[in-house]
Amino acid sequence: MARRLPSIYLEGLAATGHVVDARLEECEVPGRVKIVCRLRDGGLVESQCIDERGARRLLFSIKEYIRLSRVIVRGQGA
């Protein structure tokens, strides 16, 4: 079961290297989705249900943070 967090927290976790993967999942309300992130420790966190357009933008940012955190936090190549 994923722990629900505000979407800004998901961005923070990604920016500091704690997220390894992120994806969108549909909600029961049409046109609304949530972002689900898998953490380095194997845990799952998710956002509240938000409109799909905003979630896609947020997912792009989170995936970019994941990529950049490898360079900044982990010291690995991009």
N, C-alpha and C positions, 0 to 999 in steps of 0.2 A: 504494500500500500504506500503510495507516494504521499509525502508531506506537502501540504499546500502552503505556498509562500507568495507574497506580493511579487509581481513580475520584476520590479526593480532589484529585488534580492537575487533573482535568478541571473540577472545581468552581472551583479556584483560577484556572485560565485564563479561565473564564467571568466570574468576579468582577472580573478585572482588564481585561476588554474585549478579550480575544484570540479569543473564540469568536463566530462569526456565526450558527451554526446547529447544532442537535443533534437526533439521532434515535435510535430503537432499531432494532437489527438482531438477527434470530434467530441463535442459536448451534446447533451440531450436537446439543447435549444438549437434550432436550425440557424446556420450562419455564425455560430460561435464555436471557438476551438480553445484548447488550452495547450500550453507548452509544457512538455515533460522533459526533464533533464536527468541524465544518469551521472552520478557523482563518482569521483575517484575511489571512494570507500565502498562503492557498490550500491549506495542508497539512491532513492528516487525522490525528486521534488517536482512539484507542478505548480503552474500559475492558476489563477481563477479563470473561468471561461470569459473570453474577450472576443471582440469581433475579429473575423478571420483576416481582414486586411491589416489591422494593427498587429495581430499576432505574427503574420508573415514578416513584417518589418522588424519586429522584436526578435524573431527567430534568426533573421539575417544578422542582426547585431550580436546576438549570443554566439552564433557560429563564428563570427569574425573575432570575438573575444577569445573563444577557444583556440583559434589558430594563432592569434597574437600572444596568448599566454604561454604557448610553447616556447616562443622566442624570449619573452620578457621574464617570465617566472621560472621556466625550466631550463632556459639557455640552449634550446634546440633550434635547429634551422627552420625557417618558414617553408 
